[in-house]
């Protein structure tokens, strides 16, 4: 079973929410686990999609109260670490799908790349790896492509 992180902003566009919900559904259909920050926006939409398909969602929360995550989470981990929880999300994930996002998302992308995890971007940051690194963000156009790429890349780690 693969753990696929879906990262993105708590404030996002309707298109990003749609992409996130479809991404969550696709992960659940493949019996993967969605891992996210547990909040609103992209995180909640991905959680909802996975939940609608009967999938599991792990929310890694920034605060100390496990009850403060979005309503679609199957399990919560209240870290009390604020944004430092991004390292837990990326370390736990087999692959990361970034949808939209701001600087918090960028930190998750950077941590995942530093850890050698595959990062797939769907309307997100564009980052090319420096010559000494093996990869940067893999850009895709659809949620289905994102999940396919994440599962394929995670299986090669």
MIKE-894703 format. One record per residue (C-alpha): x, y, z; residue number from 1; residue in one letter. Coordinates in steps of 0.001 Angstrom, whole numbers, always signed. Example, Ala and Ser with C-alpha at 12.3 -4.5 7.8 and 13.67 -1.06 7.14 Angstrom:
2
<rec X="+12300" Y="-4500" Z="+7800" kolpa="1" baba="a"/>
<rec X="+13670" Y="-1060" Z="+7140" kolpa="2" baba="s"/>
// end
This chain:
157
<rec X="+0" Y="+0" Z="+0" kolpa="1" baba="x"/>
<rec X="+1402" Y="+3389" Z="-1001" kolpa="2" baba="x"/>
<rec X="+1085" Y="+6626" Z="+934" kolpa="3" baba="x"/>
<rec X="+627" Y="+9539" Z="-1458" kolpa="4" baba="x"/>
<rec X="+833" Y="+13056" Z="-59" kolpa="5" baba="x"/>
<rec X="-1463" Y="+15633" Z="-1597" kolpa="6" baba="x"/>
<rec X="-152" Y="+19080" Z="-754" kolpa="7" baba="x"/>
<rec X="-1460" Y="+22517" Z="-1591" kolpa="8" baba="x"/>
<rec X="-2849" Y="+25680" Z="-126" kolpa="9" baba="x"/>
<rec X="-5595" Y="+26099" Z="+2423" kolpa="10" baba="x"/>
<rec X="-6746" Y="+28911" Z="+127" kolpa="11" baba="x"/>
<rec X="-7137" Y="+27637" Z="-3408" kolpa="12" baba="x"/>
<rec X="-9117" Y="+28086" Z="-6582" kolpa="13" baba="x"/>
<rec X="-12200" Y="+26076" Z="-7507" kolpa="14" baba="x"/>
<rec X="-10147" Y="+24348" Z="-10221" kolpa="15" baba="x"/>
<rec X="-7531" Y="+23324" Z="-7639" kolpa="16" baba="x"/>
<rec X="-10281" Y="+21966" Z="-5366" kolpa="17" baba="x"/>
<rec X="-11695" Y="+19946" Z="-8253" kolpa="18" baba="x"/>
<rec X="-8238" Y="+18608" Z="-9134" kolpa="19" baba="x"/>
<rec X="-7574" Y="+17739" Z="-5480" kolpa="20" baba="x"/>
<rec X="-10897" Y="+15945" Z="-5041" kolpa="21" baba="x"/>
<rec X="-10316" Y="+13890" Z="-8209" kolpa="22" baba="x"/>
<rec X="-6747" Y="+13147" Z="-7090" kolpa="23" baba="x"/>
<rec X="-8006" Y="+11871" Z="-3738" kolpa="24" baba="x"/>
<rec X="-10554" Y="+9663" Z="-5512" kolpa="25" baba="x"/>
<rec X="-7918" Y="+8216" Z="-7845" kolpa="26" baba="x"/>
<rec X="-5558" Y="+7431" Z="-4955" kolpa="27" baba="x"/>
<rec X="-8356" Y="+5651" Z="-3068" kolpa="28" baba="x"/>
<rec X="-9361" Y="+3666" Z="-6176" kolpa="29" baba="x"/>
<rec X="-5811" Y="+2284" Z="-6258" kolpa="30" baba="x"/>
<rec X="-5974" Y="+1400" Z="-2546" kolpa="31" baba="x"/>
<rec X="-3455" Y="+4088" Z="-1670" kolpa="32" baba="x"/>
<rec X="-3577" Y="+6236" Z="+1451" kolpa="33" baba="x"/>
<rec X="-3892" Y="+10001" Z="+1128" kolpa="34" baba="x"/>
<rec X="-1654" Y="+11886" Z="+3530" kolpa="35" baba="x"/>
<rec X="-2078" Y="+15631" Z="+3902" kolpa="36" baba="x"/>
<rec X="-1876" Y="+18509" Z="+6337" kolpa="37" baba="x"/>
<rec X="-5466" Y="+17919" Z="+7424" kolpa="38" baba="x"/>
<rec X="-6734" Y="+21449" Z="+6856" kolpa="39" baba="x"/>
<rec X="-8976" Y="+23198" Z="+4369" kolpa="40" baba="x"/>
<rec X="-8588" Y="+23952" Z="+657" kolpa="41" baba="x"/>
<rec X="-6596" Y="+21393" Z="-1338" kolpa="42" baba="x"/>
<rec X="-6153" Y="+19216" Z="+1756" kolpa="43" baba="x"/>
<rec X="-9876" Y="+19023" Z="+2492" kolpa="44" baba="x"/>
<rec X="-10802" Y="+18456" Z="-1169" kolpa="45" baba="x"/>
<rec X="-8328" Y="+15559" Z="-1514" kolpa="46" baba="x"/>
<rec X="-9587" Y="+14117" Z="+1772" kolpa="47" baba="x"/>
<rec X="-13198" Y="+14381" Z="+591" kolpa="48" baba="x"/>
<rec X="-12409" Y="+12648" Z="-2699" kolpa="49" baba="x"/>
<rec X="-10669" Y="+9754" Z="-976" kolpa="50" baba="x"/>
<rec X="-13466" Y="+9491" Z="+1576" kolpa="51" baba="x"/>
<rec X="-16108" Y="+9380" Z="-1184" kolpa="52" baba="x"/>
<rec X="-14334" Y="+6332" Z="-2630" kolpa="53" baba="x"/>
<rec X="-13988" Y="+4608" Z="+754" kolpa="54" baba="x"/>
<rec X="-10265" Y="+5355" Z="+1020" kolpa="55" baba="x"/>
<rec X="-8148" Y="+6178" Z="+4052" kolpa="56" baba="x"/>
<rec X="-6825" Y="+9660" Z="+4810" kolpa="57" baba="x"/>
<rec X="-4142" Y="+10570" Z="+7335" kolpa="58" baba="x"/>
<rec X="-4124" Y="+14226" Z="+8374" kolpa="59" baba="x"/>
<rec X="-884" Y="+15484" Z="+9925" kolpa="60" baba="x"/>
<rec X="-2066" Y="+18524" Z="+11844" kolpa="61" baba="x"/>
<rec X="+8" Y="+21566" Z="+12777" kolpa="62" baba="x"/>
<rec X="-1660" Y="+22003" Z="+16177" kolpa="63" baba="x"/>
<rec X="-1989" Y="+19934" Z="+19329" kolpa="64" baba="x"/>
<rec X="-5691" Y="+19028" Z="+19067" kolpa="65" baba="x"/>
<rec X="-6446" Y="+15975" Z="+16908" kolpa="66" baba="x"/>
<rec X="-10091" Y="+17070" Z="+16608" kolpa="67" baba="x"/>
<rec X="-9274" Y="+20184" Z="+14573" kolpa="68" baba="x"/>
<rec X="-8694" Y="+18534" Z="+11204" kolpa="69" baba="x"/>
<rec X="-11181" Y="+18545" Z="+8351" kolpa="70" baba="x"/>
<rec X="-14199" Y="+16254" Z="+8624" kolpa="71" baba="x"/>
<rec X="-13016" Y="+13803" Z="+5945" kolpa="72" baba="x"/>
<rec X="-9926" Y="+12549" Z="+7778" kolpa="73" baba="x"/>
<rec X="-9817" Y="+8888" Z="+8750" kolpa="74" baba="x"/>
<rec X="-6906" Y="+9369" Z="+11154" kolpa="75" baba="x"/>
<rec X="-5225" Y="+12433" Z="+12593" kolpa="76" baba="x"/>
<rec X="-1815" Y="+13071" Z="+14026" kolpa="77" baba="x"/>
<rec X="-1712" Y="+16218" Z="+16139" kolpa="78" baba="x"/>
<rec X="+1936" Y="+17238" Z="+16038" kolpa="79" baba="x"/>
<rec X="+1994" Y="+20648" Z="+17731" kolpa="80" baba="x"/>
<rec X="+4810" Y="+21462" Z="+15279" kolpa="81" baba="x"/>
<rec X="+3173" Y="+24105" Z="+13074" kolpa="82" baba="x"/>
<rec X="+4687" Y="+24128" Z="+9601" kolpa="83" baba="x"/>
<rec X="+7497" Y="+21832" Z="+10741" kolpa="84" baba="x"/>
<rec X="+4905" Y="+19075" Z="+10330" kolpa="85" baba="x"/>
<rec X="+5637" Y="+19337" Z="+6592" kolpa="86" baba="x"/>
<rec X="+8716" Y="+17200" Z="+7202" kolpa="87" baba="x"/>
<rec X="+6530" Y="+14456" Z="+8709" kolpa="88" baba="x"/>
<rec X="+4182" Y="+14543" Z="+5729" kolpa="89" baba="x"/>
<rec X="+6976" Y="+14288" Z="+3183" kolpa="90" baba="x"/>
<rec X="+8971" Y="+11685" Z="+5124" kolpa="91" baba="x"/>
<rec X="+5892" Y="+9470" Z="+5454" kolpa="92" baba="x"/>
<rec X="+4839" Y="+9774" Z="+1800" kolpa="93" baba="x"/>
<rec X="+6068" Y="+7476" Z="-944" kolpa="94" baba="x"/>
<rec X="+5358" Y="+10255" Z="-3464" kolpa="95" baba="x"/>
<rec X="+4018" Y="+13817" Z="-3337" kolpa="96" baba="x"/>
<rec X="+1406" Y="+15442" Z="-5551" kolpa="97" baba="x"/>
<rec X="+1457" Y="+19242" Z="-5331" kolpa="98" baba="x"/>
<rec X="-1660" Y="+21091" Z="-6446" kolpa="99" baba="x"/>
<rec X="-1378" Y="+24871" Z="-6570" kolpa="100" baba="x"/>
<rec X="-9" Y="+26136" Z="-3304" kolpa="101" baba="x"/>
<rec X="+1970" Y="+28881" Z="-1700" kolpa="102" baba="x"/>
<rec X="+5167" Y="+28878" Z="+363" kolpa="103" baba="x"/>
<rec X="+4060" Y="+26051" Z="+2663" kolpa="104" baba="x"/>
<rec X="+3557" Y="+23880" Z="-397" kolpa="105" baba="x"/>
<rec X="+6925" Y="+24978" Z="-1715" kolpa="106" baba="x"/>
<rec X="+8535" Y="+23836" Z="+1542" kolpa="107" baba="x"/>
<rec X="+6895" Y="+20413" Z="+1194" kolpa="108" baba="x"/>
<rec X="+8113" Y="+20175" Z="-2391" kolpa="109" baba="x"/>
<rec X="+11664" Y="+21116" Z="-1373" kolpa="110" baba="x"/>
<rec X="+11706" Y="+18663" Z="+1537" kolpa="111" baba="x"/>
<rec X="+10392" Y="+15840" Z="-634" kolpa="112" baba="x"/>
<rec X="+12981" Y="+16513" Z="-3346" kolpa="113" baba="x"/>
<rec X="+15731" Y="+16676" Z="-716" kolpa="114" baba="x"/>
<rec X="+14536" Y="+13292" Z="+601" kolpa="115" baba="x"/>
<rec X="+14609" Y="+11810" Z="-2903" kolpa="116" baba="x"/>
<rec X="+10830" Y="+11445" Z="-3115" kolpa="117" baba="x"/>
<rec X="+9064" Y="+11858" Z="-6462" kolpa="118" baba="x"/>
<rec X="+7100" Y="+15110" Z="-6714" kolpa="119" baba="x"/>
<rec X="+4343" Y="+15534" Z="-9264" kolpa="120" baba="x"/>
<rec X="+3030" Y="+19032" Z="-9947" kolpa="121" baba="x"/>
<rec X="-513" Y="+19785" Z="-11060" kolpa="122" baba="x"/>
<rec X="-889" Y="+23540" Z="-11616" kolpa="123" baba="x"/>
<rec X="+1797" Y="+24034" Z="-8975" kolpa="124" baba="x"/>
<rec X="+5315" Y="+25387" Z="-8694" kolpa="125" baba="x"/>
<rec X="+7711" Y="+24798" Z="-11565" kolpa="126" baba="x"/>
<rec X="+11116" Y="+23731" Z="-10319" kolpa="127" baba="x"/>
<rec X="+13885" Y="+22317" Z="-12431" kolpa="128" baba="x"/>
<rec X="+16522" Y="+20333" Z="-10623" kolpa="129" baba="x"/>
<rec X="+20097" Y="+21576" Z="-10621" kolpa="130" baba="x"/>
<rec X="+22546" Y="+19540" Z="-12706" kolpa="131" baba="x"/>
<rec X="+23748" Y="+17519" Z="-9718" kolpa="132" baba="x"/>
<rec X="+20254" Y="+16405" Z="-8693" kolpa="133" baba="x"/>
<rec X="+18403" Y="+13527" Z="-10282" kolpa="134" baba="x"/>
<rec X="+14998" Y="+15167" Z="-10713" kolpa="135" baba="x"/>
<rec X="+12751" Y="+18128" Z="-10133" kolpa="136" baba="x"/>
<rec X="+8979" Y="+18391" Z="-10228" kolpa="137" baba="x"/>
<rec X="+7267" Y="+16221" Z="-12807" kolpa="138" baba="x"/>
<rec X="+4559" Y="+18416" Z="-14341" kolpa="139" baba="x"/>
<rec X="+1276" Y="+16828" Z="-15434" kolpa="140" baba="x"/>
<rec X="-2050" Y="+18144" Z="-16695" kolpa="141" baba="x"/>
<rec X="-4702" Y="+15966" Z="-15045" kolpa="142" baba="x"/>
<rec X="-5389" Y="+14306" Z="-11686" kolpa="143" baba="x"/>
<rec X="-5351" Y="+10902" Z="-13375" kolpa="144" baba="x"/>
<rec X="-1876" Y="+11562" Z="-14806" kolpa="145" baba="x"/>
<rec X="-690" Y="+12816" Z="-11412" kolpa="146" baba="x"/>
<rec X="-1783" Y="+9667" Z="-9601" kolpa="147" baba="x"/>
<rec X="-487" Y="+7353" Z="-12328" kolpa="148" baba="x"/>
<rec X="+2886" Y="+9094" Z="-12236" kolpa="149" baba="x"/>
<rec X="+2988" Y="+9081" Z="-8411" kolpa="150" baba="x"/>
<rec X="+2255" Y="+5347" Z="-8184" kolpa="151" baba="x"/>
<rec X="+4731" Y="+4503" Z="-10922" kolpa="152" baba="x"/>
<rec X="+7494" Y="+6693" Z="-9471" kolpa="153" baba="x"/>
<rec X="+6891" Y="+5516" Z="-5881" kolpa="154" baba="x"/>
<rec X="+7150" Y="+1913" Z="-7000" kolpa="155" baba="x"/>
<rec X="+10667" Y="+2588" Z="-8272" kolpa="156" baba="x"/>
<rec X="+12065" Y="+3946" Z="-5017" kolpa="157" baba="x"/>
// end
